[in-house]
Each structure stands twice: as structure tokens, then as C-alpha cells.
């Protein structure tokens, strides 16, 4: 997928099918897809981040994170242009990135 139109169409489909999980938007100027977690997902992920900061991130939390958070970023990255960075924003502070993926590779993952 190369064109902005195709990417926006993909993101629209993602948003439609993930309404209660996340909202993805394309920042064309910076070649970034920003993903904001919503509702229960935002709350769950905040809890996971807190557990990690307290040294209490167990295997279940890490598995869920890998599947839901990192996995979502990887899926989107693999379905769009390799030049675009996919960022999942921290629910409580949108200026921070918790997972960053580009070209199907994880660049940043705060759980690791």
C-alpha cells in the first residue's frame, strides 16, 4: 500500500472495526500513524504500564501486551507503507509513545 488514500482507507477500516479499542490517525507531514487507545483498552494498558513501573508485570500482562499493544502496531505497520512509523500513544499522556513500529519491526516497546 503506498498512497495516502489507500492508507487512510485502511485506517478507516481499522477504526470502524476497533471502535472500542483504538483510534488510528495519519500524520501525513511526519509520516506517522498515531494510535490512541480508548475506553477499556486505555484503562487496561494504563494498568499494565503501572504494573511494570511497580515491577509487577507478570507473564500474563506481558503476553496480553505483546498480543494487543505491540501486535496491533505490527499489524498496521505490515499493512501500510514501510516508510511510515506506527506509534501507540500512552493513554494518560499522549505526548509519550509506548510502542513504535516501522516497516514491521519494533523500534520501541516500553514493556521490553
VEXDREN-2710 file (C-alpha; in Angstrom, 1 decimal):
% VEXDREN-2710
k/r/px/py/pz
1/UNK/0.0/0.0/0.0
2/UNK/1.5/3.3/-1.0
3/UNK/-0.8/6.1/-1.5
4/UNK/-2.2/8.3/1.3
5/UNK/-5.7/7.5/0.1
6/UNK/-5.1/3.7/0.5
7/UNK/-3.5/4.2/3.9
8/UNK/-6.4/6.4/5.1
9/UNK/-8.9/3.8/3.8
10/UNK/-7.1/1.1/5.7
11/UNK/-7.0/3.2/8.9
12/UNK/-10.7/4.0/8.5
13/UNK/-11.5/0.2/8.3
14/UNK/-9.3/-0.4/11.3
15/UNK/-11.1/2.4/13.3
16/UNK/-14.5/1.1/12.3
17/UNK/-13.7/-2.4/13.4
18/UNK/-11.9/-1.3/16.6
19/UNK/-14.1/1.5/17.8
20/UNK/-13.9/0.3/21.5
21/UNK/-10.2/-0.4/21.4
22/UNK/-8.3/2.3/19.5
23/UNK/-8.4/5.2/17.0
24/UNK/-5.6/5.5/14.4
25/UNK/-4.9/8.7/12.6
26/UNK/-2.3/9.5/9.9
27/UNK/0.0/12.5/10.4
28/UNK/0.9/12.9/6.7
29/UNK/3.5/15.6/7.3
30/UNK/5.6/13.4/9.6
31/UNK/4.7/10.0/8.1
32/UNK/3.4/8.7/11.4
33/UNK/0.3/6.8/12.3
34/UNK/-0.7/7.7/15.8
35/UNK/-2.9/5.2/17.7
36/UNK/-4.8/6.4/20.7
37/UNK/-6.2/3.7/22.9
38/UNK/-9.8/4.3/24.0
39/UNK/-12.2/3.2/26.7
40/UNK/-11.4/-0.1/28.5
41/UNK/-8.2/-0.6/26.4
42/UNK/-6.8/2.7/27.6
43/UNK/-7.6/1.8/31.2
44/UNK/-6.1/-1.8/30.8
45/UNK/-2.9/-0.5/29.2
46/UNK/-2.5/2.2/31.9
47/UNK/-2.8/-0.6/34.4
48/UNK/-0.2/-2.7/32.6
49/UNK/2.2/0.3/32.5
50/UNK/1.6/0.9/36.2
51/UNK/2.3/-2.8/37.0
52/UNK/5.6/-2.6/35.0
53/UNK/6.6/0.5/36.9
54/UNK/5.9/-1.3/40.1
55/UNK/7.9/-4.3/39.0
56/UNK/4.7/-6.4/38.9
57/UNK/4.3/-7.1/35.2
58/UNK/3.8/-10.8/35.2
59/UNK/3.8/-13.2/32.2
60/UNK/0.0/-12.7/31.6
61/UNK/0.4/-9.0/31.4
62/UNK/3.4/-9.3/29.0
63/UNK/1.5/-11.8/26.8
64/UNK/-1.5/-9.5/26.6
65/UNK/0.7/-6.5/25.9
66/UNK/2.5/-8.4/23.2
67/UNK/-0.7/-9.5/21.6
68/UNK/-2.9/-6.4/22.0
69/UNK/-0.5/-3.5/22.0
70/UNK/2.7/-4.4/20.1
71/UNK/0.7/-6.8/17.9
72/UNK/-1.7/-4.0/16.8
73/UNK/1.2/-1.7/15.9
74/UNK/2.9/-4.6/14.0
75/UNK/-0.3/-5.5/12.1
76/UNK/-0.9/-1.9/11.0
77/UNK/2.7/-1.5/10.0
78/UNK/2.7/-4.6/7.9
79/UNK/-0.5/-3.4/6.1
80/UNK/0.8/0.1/5.2
81/UNK/3.8/1.7/3.7
82/UNK/7.3/0.8/5.2
83/UNK/8.2/4.5/5.4
84/UNK/5.5/5.2/7.9
85/UNK/6.1/4.9/11.6
86/UNK/3.3/3.5/13.7
87/UNK/3.1/4.8/17.3
88/UNK/0.9/3.8/20.1
89/UNK/0.4/6.7/22.5
90/UNK/0.4/6.4/26.2
91/UNK/-3.3/6.6/27.3
92/UNK/-2.6/9.1/30.2
93/UNK/0.0/11.2/28.3
94/UNK/-0.5/11.4/24.6
95/UNK/3.0/13.1/24.2
96/UNK/4.6/9.8/25.1
97/UNK/4.9/6.7/22.9
98/UNK/4.7/3.3/24.4
99/UNK/5.2/1.2/21.3
100/UNK/6.8/2.3/18.0
101/UNK/7.0/0.2/14.9
102/UNK/8.3/0.9/11.4
103/UNK/8.5/-1.4/8.4
104/UNK/7.1/-4.3/10.5
105/UNK/9.9/-4.0/13.1
106/UNK/9.6/-2.9/16.7
107/UNK/11.7/0.2/17.4
108/UNK/10.4/0.9/20.9
109/UNK/8.4/-1.1/23.3
110/UNK/8.3/0.1/26.9
111/UNK/7.4/-3.4/28.2
112/UNK/10.8/-4.7/27.0
END
